[in-house]
């Protein structure tokens, strides 16, 4: 399967028609299965509450979510999370949500597409993609 797992920020950019940052990431998702970690879905719902989204805006979010694969929580993912966290270099701190997102990508052997590369640097076995990696005329 040719897939990519989106970090929450990239999903947000791509789902907002007026956000020009989405154009940076379209080459990376074109023709691919798009996945999102369960934890990103949770982060998105936090935004709906904190930013007091209208019911129609929440419905639009949920419609966007229907077009991708949500990587669910399961025991295999939890085992992998333990391995990933234990393998971090000494002193390397990764937020819990970012570590769950990274683990989702690692567990399913797909690259992670993020606008925040530094959040994920140094995580063993994680393939990270970002707009800084893309040049026009080169397949992303």
WOGI-V340782 format. One record per backbone hydrogen bond with DSSP energy under -1.0 kcal/mol. NH is the residue of the N-H (numbers start at 1). CO is the residue of the C=O. Records with the same first field share a line. If there is no record, write none. Layout:
NH = CO  CO
This chain:
3 = 1
4 = 33
5 = 111
6 = 35
7 = 113
11 = 7
12 = 8
13 = 9
14 = 10
15 = 11
19 = 16
22 = 19
23 = 20
25 = 22
26 = 22
30 = 26
32 = 29
33 = 2
35 = 4
36 = 69
38 = 71
41 = 37
42 = 38
43 = 39
44 = 40
45 = 41
46 = 42
47 = 43
48 = 44
49 = 45
50 = 46
51 = 47
52 = 49
53 = 48
58 = 54
59 = 55
60 = 56
61 = 57
62 = 58
63 = 59
64 = 60
65 = 61
66 = 62
67 = 64
68 = 65
69 = 34
71 = 36
78 = 74
79 = 75
80 = 76
81 = 77
82 = 78
83 = 79
84 = 80
85 = 81
86 = 82
87 = 83
88 = 85
92 = 89
99 = 95
100 = 96
101 = 97
102 = 98
103 = 99
104 = 100
105 = 101
106 = 102
107 = 103
108 = 104
109 = 106
110 = 105
112 = 127
113 = 5
114 = 129
119 = 116
120 = 117
121 = 117
123 = 120
126 = 123
129 = 112
133 = 130
134 = 131
138 = 135
